[in-house]
Amino acid sequence: MITKPSIAISHLGCEKNRIDSEHMIGLLVEAGFHVDADEELADYVIVNTCSFIEDARAESVRTLVELAEADKKIVISGCMAQHFQEQLLEEIPEAVALVGTGDYHKIVDVINRAEQGEIVKEVSTELSYIADETVPRYRTTNQAIAYLRVAEGCDYRCAFCIIPHLRGDQRSRPIESIVAEAKQLAAQGVQEIILISQITTNYGKDIYGKPKLAELLIALGEVDIPWIRIHYAYPTGLTPAVIKAMRETPNVIPYLDLPLQHSHPEILRAMNRPWQGRVNDEIIENLKTALPDAILRTTFIVGFPGETEEHFQHLVEFVKRHEFDHVGVFTFSPEEGTPAIDLPNQLPQSVKDARRDALMEIQQPIAARRNETCVGQTVDVLIEQENPTTGELIGRTPRFAPDVDGLIYVEGEASLGTIVPVQITAADIYDLYGTVV
């Protein structure tokens, strides 16, 4: 009997990338491979890389070099494999295979070919694949939450973004497929599903001829999952039908992650997002009226080429005016293969860093005030961790998304993976504190 090699996966990057990793693990286990959590013991290490910005690539390269120095057989998958291809095989001779973002479902064949001594390059130029509910998946995150991919790729061409080059154009899954996977997750005890794609408000446009997020939310309302959260809601896609579906579907959390990127129309035009400059103020006010309980998160890019002090002050006033619950601020990262790298008036990193720090400093008291409004309320909390030393419970309310927002520290008793009522007793800039009722 031939013993199959053991395999470890080093996951880097976003939650869309994580889903790819989980499908690869599922397929390998189904094929009889031993997937080892310890990279030192594994024969092969699959490094699922990120290539979104320079910092992410640097982390991926560090991981690859460390594994190469440990004399591991390396399979490079994900966005860097799609992005750099031959260059990676030249610079990392320990790499036995490249697997692109549209080819992770071929991982069993890739390993079998590598075992025969082949240097495998499985990187499609036309990206059309998206996994559905029939593809095995071994979840590696907190078992109470699950990310559910509703579409892959992106049809927009923002000047700063390389995602369409790495992930292809948008391709959505049918509503029936998504609902079927949601039911599988519910049967596994999942308490929160997070719908993800590059632009979730554009869901379905490619297969139905128009966006179908409202219909998807209504269908998911029939699934026995307490919390359903939407990530990456472009403002123009928050139609009356979507807002109505959010308001009338009890398990859909009124939490919106709006990737606004900037407020000034001139910068938005330079970013190739001209449509957004006309709707930012109006749509946020409309949202607050239609969904008065909505939790609003957004992200901004500061230091985009040509951003003047006047442009930046426009953004500062925008943040002060709208008082978002959560704000993330990134400095512009010039990426090869994007139009923004060739734009004139590139700003020094010192200016970009100073603007990021200034905007975050303005947001902090706003975030603290938004959290303070929760004190005295009794809210549902998903219990996710227990401090082994103190026994203190740690979880999240619906106002906090995993990994990007705050936590709630809870006194009292509750089981991990359950949703319990908690009275909020205190708040700070990022976190809440409370007691099980």
Disulfide bonds with the S-S distance in Angstrom:
none
